[in-house]
Amino acid sequence: KNLYGIWCKMRADGVDTIDSIYDIIALRVVVSGNKHDCYFAQRAVQQLYRCMPERSKDFIRQIKKANGYQSLHETIYGECGMPVEVQIRTHKMHYIAEYGFAAHWKYKENLNDDDEWMDKEVQFKKWLTNYKLGVHDKKVRPSGADPTDGSLKSLGAHLLDVAG
């Protein structure tokens, strides 16, 4: 976090000292694989570092977020006892966190109500399209899909000019 971000978080949380902010320093671990690999990485972090058990959060199984955000958060004691938040997620979870409804940067912009509504609508449609592409990508052959392949029709691919 930068200084302004820390100050904003302190204001939003109603705290007066920086001692109660645990994610000033953060480390993001993106694992290749599935959610089970996230738990494997979390166990490795817990074995290697002294953790703050009361700060451990499971946004995959235990705390379901309506915006699709998934991640494991483990707060460890870093150098000189400074707390470090370790976020563990898969590539897909990371993509949703960065570009989906869960994207942090969306919440930090100052948009008026009309712009904010339109922006959320556009972001949702982008996320939905990317999600559908991810679900259907197993049906697309490396050489290209057959023009009569129905799995691409649901994505609007039939509207694209694929000649040439």
One Martini backbone bead per residue (centre of mass of N, CA, C, O) as a GRO file, in nm:
protein
  164
    1LYS     BB    1   0.100   0.034   0.017
    2ASN     BB    2   0.035   0.351   0.021
    3LEU     BB    3  -0.005   0.625   0.211
    4TYR     BB    4  -0.288   0.697   0.112
    5GLY     BB    5  -0.411   0.412   0.146
    6ILE     BB    6  -0.364   0.396   0.449
    7TRP     BB    7  -0.526   0.645   0.530
    8CYS     BB    8  -0.797   0.549   0.411
    9LYS     BB    9  -0.818   0.291   0.580
   10MET     BB   10  -0.815   0.430   0.856
   11ARG     BB   11  -1.070   0.595   0.810
   12ALA     BB   12  -1.265   0.361   0.738
   13ASP     BB   13  -1.188   0.199   1.021
   14GLY     BB   14  -1.134   0.404   1.264
   15VAL     BB   15  -0.818   0.457   1.296
   16ASP     BB   16  -0.510   0.595   1.457
   17THR     BB   17  -0.321   0.347   1.402
   18ILE     BB   18  -0.097   0.142   1.220
   19ASP     BB   19  -0.110  -0.125   1.399
   20SER     BB   20  -0.411  -0.213   1.267
   21ILE     BB   21  -0.252  -0.266   0.998
   22TYR     BB   22  -0.194  -0.580   0.807
   23ASP     BB   23  -0.156  -0.476   0.472
   24ILE     BB   24   0.098  -0.309   0.395
   25ILE     BB   25   0.225  -0.586   0.356
   26ALA     BB   26   0.227  -0.784   0.050
   27LEU     BB   27   0.171  -1.123  -0.075
   28ARG     BB   28   0.144  -1.284  -0.389
   29VAL     BB   29   0.016  -1.614  -0.463
   30VAL     BB   30   0.034  -1.789  -0.774
   31VAL     BB   31  -0.111  -2.080  -0.868
   32SER     BB   32  -0.080  -2.371  -1.042
   33GLY     BB   33  -0.409  -2.482  -1.066
   34ASN     BB   34  -0.590  -2.543  -0.782
   35LYS     BB   35  -0.731  -2.507  -0.473
   36HIS     BB   36  -0.547  -2.726  -0.346
   37ASP     BB   37  -0.283  -2.562  -0.398
   38CYS     BB   38  -0.351  -2.339  -0.199
   39TYR     BB   39  -0.346  -2.518   0.058
   40PHE     BB   40  -0.058  -2.612   0.023
   41ALA     BB   41   0.069  -2.327   0.039
   42GLN     BB   42  -0.044  -2.255   0.317
   43ARG     BB   43   0.103  -2.479   0.474
   44ALA     BB   44   0.385  -2.377   0.403
   45VAL     BB   45   0.360  -2.103   0.540
   46GLN     BB   46   0.289  -2.216   0.827
   47GLN     BB   47   0.571  -2.372   0.852
   48LEU     BB   48   0.775  -2.119   0.793
   49TYR     BB   49   0.582  -1.928   0.965
   50ARG     BB   50   0.460  -1.696   1.178
   51CYS     BB   51   0.129  -1.677   1.274
   52MET     BB   52  -0.204  -1.521   1.261
   53PRO     BB   53  -0.482  -1.692   1.322
   54GLU     BB   54  -0.694  -1.445   1.344
   55ARG     BB   55  -0.605  -1.361   1.022
   56SER     BB   56  -0.729  -1.600   0.891
   57LYS     BB   57  -0.855  -1.643   0.545
   58ASP     BB   58  -1.137  -1.808   0.367
   59PHE     BB   59  -1.248  -1.729   0.028
   60ILE     BB   60  -1.342  -2.023  -0.071
   61ARG     BB   61  -1.514  -2.183   0.170
   62GLN     BB   62  -1.602  -1.985   0.421
   63ILE     BB   63  -1.596  -1.697   0.255
   64LYS     BB   64  -1.845  -1.579   0.064
   65LYS     BB   65  -1.842  -1.387  -0.230
   66ALA     BB   66  -2.051  -1.214  -0.447
   67ASN     BB   67  -1.802  -1.111  -0.648
   68GLY     BB   68  -1.599  -1.386  -0.668
   69TYR     BB   69  -1.398  -1.383  -0.453
   70GLN     BB   70  -1.079  -1.564  -0.423
   71SER     BB   71  -0.891  -1.654  -0.122
   72LEU     BB   72  -0.600  -1.671   0.074
   73HIS     BB   73  -0.534  -1.547   0.408
   74GLU     BB   74  -0.210  -1.479   0.555
   75THR     BB   75  -0.072  -1.373   0.857
   76ILE     BB   76   0.258  -1.268   0.914
   77TYR     BB   77   0.573  -1.253   1.052
   78GLY     BB   78   0.809  -1.044   0.988
   79GLU     BB   79   1.029  -0.830   0.997
   80CYS     BB   80   1.029  -0.710   1.313
   81GLY     BB   81   0.710  -0.806   1.332
   82MET     BB   82   0.589  -0.742   1.067
   83PRO     BB   83   0.314  -0.753   0.898
   84VAL     BB   84   0.213  -1.009   0.649
   85GLU     BB   85   0.023  -1.050   0.366
   86VAL     BB   86  -0.095  -1.359   0.232
   87GLN     BB   87  -0.192  -1.432  -0.098
   88ILE     BB   88  -0.387  -1.713  -0.224
   89ARG     BB   89  -0.403  -1.820  -0.576
   90THR     BB   90  -0.522  -1.859  -0.875
   91HIS     BB   91  -0.535  -1.751  -1.189
   92LYS     BB   92  -0.844  -1.720  -1.195
   93MET     BB   93  -0.874  -1.567  -0.927
   94HIS     BB   94  -0.692  -1.333  -1.012
   95TYR     BB   95  -0.856  -1.232  -1.250
   96ILE     BB   96  -1.113  -1.168  -1.089
   97ALA     BB   97  -0.976  -0.970  -0.888
   98GLU     BB   98  -0.872  -0.768  -1.124
   99TYR     BB   99  -1.148  -0.773  -1.345
  100GLY     BB  100  -1.379  -0.810  -1.181
  101PHE     BB  101  -1.589  -0.729  -0.927
  102ALA     BB  102  -1.325  -0.757  -0.727
  103ALA     BB  103  -1.186  -0.508  -0.812
  104HIS     BB  104  -1.011  -0.270  -0.642
  105TRP     BB  105  -0.989  -0.021  -0.842
  106LYS     BB  106  -1.295   0.036  -0.857
  107TYR     BB  107  -1.319   0.147  -0.550
  108LYS     BB  108  -1.101   0.401  -0.592
  109GLU     BB  109  -1.287   0.550  -0.764
  110ASN     BB  110  -1.438   0.867  -0.868
  111LEU     BB  111  -1.775   0.827  -0.931
  112ASN     BB  112  -2.056   0.880  -1.048
  113ASP     BB  113  -2.350   0.718  -1.052
  114ASP     BB  114  -2.372   0.679  -1.362
  115ASP     BB  115  -2.080   0.586  -1.415
  116GLU     BB  116  -2.078   0.352  -1.216
  117TRP     BB  117  -2.304   0.186  -1.340
  118MET     BB  118  -2.177   0.157  -1.622
  119ASP     BB  119  -1.911   0.032  -1.531
  120LYS     BB  120  -2.034  -0.221  -1.400
  121GLU     BB  121  -2.169  -0.327  -1.653
  122VAL     BB  122  -1.914  -0.357  -1.826
  123GLN     BB  123  -1.753  -0.537  -1.630
  124PHE     BB  124  -1.956  -0.767  -1.623
  125LYS     BB  125  -1.949  -0.835  -1.927
  126LYS     BB  126  -1.651  -0.900  -1.935
  127TRP     BB  127  -1.654  -1.122  -1.725
  128LEU     BB  128  -1.864  -1.305  -1.861
  129THR     BB  129  -1.709  -1.352  -2.122
  130ASN     BB  130  -1.454  -1.471  -1.992
  131TYR     BB  131  -1.597  -1.701  -1.851
  132LYS     BB  132  -1.714  -1.836  -2.101
  133LEU     BB  133  -1.443  -1.883  -2.237
  134GLY     BB  134  -1.332  -2.067  -2.011
  135VAL     BB  135  -1.555  -2.286  -2.035
  136HIS     BB  136  -1.527  -2.321  -2.368
  137ASP     BB  137  -1.216  -2.375  -2.441
  138LYS     BB  138  -1.227  -2.695  -2.457
  139LYS     BB  139  -1.401  -2.686  -2.740
  140VAL     BB  140  -1.150  -2.559  -2.871
  141ARG     BB  141  -0.954  -2.605  -3.126
  142PRO     BB  142  -0.642  -2.524  -3.238
  143SER     BB  143  -0.755  -2.511  -3.549
  144GLY     BB  144  -1.040  -2.466  -3.487
  145ALA     BB  145  -1.367  -2.429  -3.519
  146ASP     BB  146  -1.646  -2.532  -3.620
  147PRO     BB  147  -1.894  -2.337  -3.760
  148THR     BB  148  -2.121  -2.543  -3.612
  149ASP     BB  149  -2.037  -2.479  -3.328
  150GLY     BB  150  -2.241  -2.420  -3.048
  151SER     BB  151  -2.042  -2.308  -2.824
  152LEU     BB  152  -1.990  -2.029  -2.983
  153LYS     BB  153  -2.274  -1.910  -3.024
  154SER     BB  154  -2.319  -1.812  -2.722
  155LEU     BB  155  -2.079  -1.581  -2.776
  156GLY     BB  156  -2.118  -1.456  -3.083
  157ALA     BB  157  -1.934  -1.584  -3.318
  158HIS     BB  158  -2.146  -1.576  -3.558
  159LEU     BB  159  -2.098  -1.247  -3.595
  160LEU     BB  160  -1.832  -1.297  -3.706
  161ASP     BB  161  -1.570  -1.245  -3.934
  162VAL     BB  162  -1.415  -1.559  -4.058
  163ALA     BB  163  -1.310  -1.480  -4.315
  164GLY     BB  164  -0.972  -1.561  -4.411
   0.00000   0.00000   0.00000
